[in-house]
């Protein structure tokens, strides 16, 4: 279903270069407690099987973490990060879909960060700073972030918007980007510390 929805978003002559999700670590961390609860409850039911009322209650209780685990799996599987030859797309939601996309020509700055575990298991964060109203687009804990970043920059290069603008915003764009970051700070989307850090990085490029 998710793939069919994605295909429906594609424009004429637009093609998918890369489609990925958050790393499986994220899914495991979300469902680990639920898995433990299911195992504990099933073990308790097994020991109390001779007491039918208690066993029946145990089976009913197992449905609660099981439903939560299925919900987390659906959320994870329906959250996708896509690079096309025209834009970068972020899709989330199982029944209600949220789609955020950034045109490659408006991508000004790309930042990748990986922790020790991220480098070990090949996942990390990609932060895209754009000249659009969105301002900042953050992809957290995605699989193979290096390939994601490389494919995105290569696609931007093919469009004719080369490296001179990727990671090096033109001077006239910087005040606009800072204003948009400030708006995100006022809305509570980014913290004061994050705003000041990014502002300093942009001002350093003037």
Secondary structure, DSSP 8 states (H G I E B T S, - for coil): -HHHHHHHH--TT--EEEEE-B-HHHHHHHHHHHHHHHHHHHHHHHHTTTSHHHHHHHHHHHHHHHHHHHHHHHHHHH-EEEEESSEEEEEE-SSS-EEEEEEGGGEEEEEEE--HHHHHHTEEEEEEEESSTT-EEEEEEEETHHHHHHHHHHHHHHHT--TTTTTS--HHHHHHHHHHHHHHHHTTSS-HHHHHHHHHHHHHT-
